[in-house]
Amino acid sequence: MKEDSIRISLSPGVVISPELHSQFIEHLGSCIYDGIWVGKDSDIPNIEGFRKDVLLALQKIAPPVVRWPGGCFADTYHWKDGVGENRPIIYNGNFGTYQTEDNSFGTDEFMRLCELIDAKPWLNINMLSGTVREAADWAEYCNREEPTALSDLRRKNGHDKPYQVRLWGIGNEVWAGGGNMTPEGYTDAYRRYASAMPQFVKMTPQGRESLPQTYILSGPDGNKPKERVRWTKDLFTALSRYRQPSIGAIDLHFYNWNITGSDDVDRFDEKDWYRVLNGALEIGDVIDEQYTLIQQGLSDFPESEVPWFPNPAPKCDLYIGEWGNWHGSAFAARPALWQQCSMRDALTSALTLDIFHQKADKVKLACCAQTVNVLNSLLLTDGDKTVLTPNYYIYQMYMVHRGGNVLTLENDSQPVADGLTGVMAFASRSGDVIHLNIVCPDYQEGHSVTVSFPEEVFCNGGETLCSEHPTDCNTFENPDKIHPTDNGSARLTENGWVITVPPASVSVFHFQLASHE
């Protein structure tokens, strides 16, 4: 058993945006059909057509935002095909899906899903094969309260009140399948789309009220170090010319690629373990780099020549619309991009979320790709069976950090591989409770960790996610092999609280300030 120590400061830092725990669903493979939606007439237990077991699982972790319909699928999706009664059958060839779809899951179904799991919707418009009017009409359909042809169509389809969609992605990965655009060409298109999006304004006795809407730029390919820098620089240079369209955020995509090695999701050795875990850490550097480029770009926006009509202070948040492990076997999988999830994926997810937490002043929203059956999924389905992957339990255990304040800590753990130490720690404070994450990347040996605080605290317990071997997964034959268990190891010593964590594990401990018991 190796020994480490952690010292935690209680001074509250930046607030952790709950939206960092958001999700992404797309019409790829069996993510939507069979994964989330089976239809009301299915023999599979469902609630209003949604798989009951998936719906209940998502309600428990309450993802703050869900992004839909893509992703690449958004670039060929026409929203009017997915509303009303007579919906056309289409062919979905995105990322090897290669199947027809009946459009039975469309805008109203997605909005109902968001209602049922209490999530805010993020809609990605079709900039590649759609039109400016089509995008504007979609916003009218979703958000217009006054009686118009499109709001009446929404009412006819069963939803009287506006959906009040605030997050609008203007294009998806426009540097590749979204159009192979240049930053300058995309900026020209973005200006037209963002300018055409309707506003939703009411005049009340208190004055003018409008629905805040965030228009989201298509950010760079986070996995290409040179291109991502050029893209963001050139994009903001183009945006800085003349008058600026409305900008709310920029959407960066980053995957932890594992496609060149000989290992697979549940078949790897110690070297492969550390290699993939280390790869997840790169996203921290990407966040720092892109945040700096965004601030530099905003600083070049011109001031108004007319002082009585000043330009609003430029602002652009950093979002990560897609992230997660992508293993090579997913390319050949059927259904498309179907991917198991082992303890290695759970640890990379935990490390990634802790990076988001730590950098909550720089990144405001992040969506795991994807929620069900695709890549870094939280749930897997097969017929009437559903499995919660180890990733699901990471989100469940980490819910305590939402809205909390980041705490600074000192960690003296020794390196076990490039960039990785025996234990990796993060702490947040919610009121008088401190939540401490201990990720143990050590492949073979557990750790005894002494945790000290500047004030007296009591330990309210903890839980640990681990398994007999790092390659273990939850399967349809053994769905409960991996799940959180109570960790009652905490004991108070003269040097602080001593806790023990097993190898290849993720733990969350909770400490109550004694002075506020």
URVEN-V276739 format. One record per backbone hydrogen bond with DSSP energy under -0.5 kcal/mol. NH is the residue of the N-H (numbers start at 0). CO is the residue of the C=O. If there is no record, write none. Layout:
# URVEN-V276739
<<NH & CO> <NH & CO>>
This chain:
# URVEN-V276739
<<1 & 445> <3 & 447> <5 & 449> <6 & 409> <7 & 451> <8 & 407> <12 & 405> <15 & 403> <16 & 14> <19 & 16> <20 & 17> <21 & 18> <21 & 365> <22 & 64> <23 & 367> <24 & 66> <26 & 68> <27 & 25> <30 & 27> <33 & 36> <35 & 31> <36 & 31> <37 & 48> <38 & 48> <41 & 38> <46 & 49> <47 & 45> <49 & 46> <50 & 35> <51 & 44> <54 & 50> <55 & 51> <56 & 52> <57 & 53> <58 & 54> <59 & 55> <60 & 56> <61 & 57> <65 & 119> <66 & 22> <67 & 121> <73 & 70> <74 & 71> <75 & 72> <76 & 72> <76 & 73> <78 & 76> <80 & 77> <81 & 78> <82 & 79> <86 & 84> <89 & 100> <91 & 89> <91 & 98> <92 & 90> <95 & 92> <96 & 93> <98 & 91> <100 & 89> <105 & 103> <109 & 105> <110 & 106> <111 & 107> <112 & 108> <113 & 109> <114 & 110> <115 & 111> <116 & 112> <117 & 113> <117 & 114> <118 & 113> <119 & 63> <121 & 65> <122 & 166> <123 & 67> <124 & 122> <124 & 168> <126 & 124> <128 & 74> <134 & 130> <135 & 131> <136 & 132> <137 & 133> <138 & 134> <139 & 135> <140 & 136> <141 & 137> <142 & 138> <143 & 139> <147 & 145> <151 & 147> <152 & 148> <153 & 149> <154 & 150> <155 & 151> <156 & 152> <157 & 154> <158 & 153> <162 & 141> <163 & 141> <166 & 120> <167 & 165> <167 & 213> <168 & 122> <169 & 167> <169 & 215> <170 & 168> <175 & 172> <177 & 172> <178 & 175> <179 & 175> <180 & 173> <185 & 181> <186 & 182> <187 & 183> <188 & 184> <189 & 185> <190 & 186> <191 & 187> <192 & 188> <193 & 189> <194 & 190> <195 & 191> <196 & 192> <200 & 198> <201 & 208> <203 & 201> <203 & 206> <206 & 203> <208 & 201> <210 & 199> <211 & 209> <213 & 165> <214 & 212> <215 & 167> <215 & 213> <216 & 214> <216 & 248> <218 & 216> <218 & 250> <221 & 219> <221 & 252> <223 & 220> <224 & 222> <227 & 223> <228 & 224> <229 & 225> <230 & 226> <231 & 227> <232 & 228> <233 & 229> <234 & 230> <235 & 231> <236 & 232> <237 & 233> <238 & 234> <239 & 235> <240 & 237> <247 & 214> <248 & 214> <249 & 316> <250 & 216> <251 & 249> <251 & 318> <252 & 219> <253 & 321> <255 & 323> <256 & 254> <257 & 325> <263 & 266> <266 & 263> <272 & 268> <273 & 269> <274 & 270> <275 & 271> <276 & 272> <277 & 273> <278 & 274> <279 & 275> <279 & 276> <280 & 276> <280 & 277> <281 & 278> <282 & 279> <283 & 280> <284 & 280> <284 & 281> <285 & 281> <286 & 282> <287 & 283> <288 & 284> <289 & 285> <290 & 286> <291 & 287> <292 & 288> <293 & 289> <294 & 290> <295 & 291> <296 & 292> <297 & 293> <298 & 294> <299 & 295> <299 & 296> <300 & 297> <301 & 239> <306 & 304> <308 & 305> <309 & 306> <316 & 247> <317 & 361> <318 & 249> <318 & 316> <319 & 364> <320 & 251> <320 & 318> <321 & 251> <322 & 366> <323 & 253> <325 & 255> <327 & 257> <329 & 326> <330 & 327> <331 & 328> <332 & 328> <332 & 329> <336 & 329> <337 & 334> <342 & 469> <342 & 471> <343 & 469> <345 & 341> <346 & 342> <347 & 343> <348 & 344> <349 & 345> <350 & 346> <351 & 347> <352 & 348> <353 & 349> <354 & 350> <355 & 351> <356 & 352> <357 & 353> <358 & 354> <359 & 356> <361 & 358> <362 & 358> <363 & 317> <364 & 317> <365 & 18> <366 & 319> <367 & 21> <368 & 322> <369 & 23> <369 & 367> <370 & 23> <372 & 378> <374 & 336> <375 & 368> <376 & 374> <377 & 370> <378 & 370> <379 & 386> <381 & 384> <384 & 381> <386 & 379> <388 & 377> <388 & 386> <391 & 388> <392 & 388> <393 & 389> <394 & 390> <395 & 391> <396 & 392> <397 & 393> <398 & 394> <398 & 395> <399 & 396> <400 & 397> <401 & 398> <402 & 15> <403 & 400> <404 & 428> <405 & 13> <406 & 426> <409 & 6> <411 & 4> <415 & 416> <415 & 419> <416 & 419> <419 & 416> <421 & 413> <423 & 438> <425 & 436> <426 & 406> <427 & 434> <428 & 404> <429 & 432> <430 & 428> <431 & 429> <432 & 429> <433 & 510> <434 & 427> <435 & 433> <435 & 508> <436 & 425> <436 & 434> <437 & 506> <438 & 423> <439 & 437> <439 & 504> <440 & 420> <440 & 438> <441 & 421> <446 & 500> <447 & 1> <448 & 446> <448 & 498> <449 & 3> <449 & 447> <450 & 448> <450 & 496> <451 & 5> <451 & 449> <453 & 7> <457 & 511> <459 & 457> <459 & 509> <462 & 507> <463 & 484> <464 & 505> <465 & 463> <471 & 468> <473 & 340> <474 & 472> <474 & 477> <480 & 477> <484 & 463> <486 & 461> <487 & 485> <490 & 497> <492 & 495> <495 & 492> <496 & 450> <497 & 490> <498 & 448> <498 & 496> <500 & 446> <503 & 439> <503 & 441> <504 & 439> <505 & 464> <506 & 437> <507 & 462> <508 & 435> <509 & 460> <510 & 433> <511 & 457> <512 & 431> <513 & 455> <514 & 455> <515 & 512> <516 & 513>>
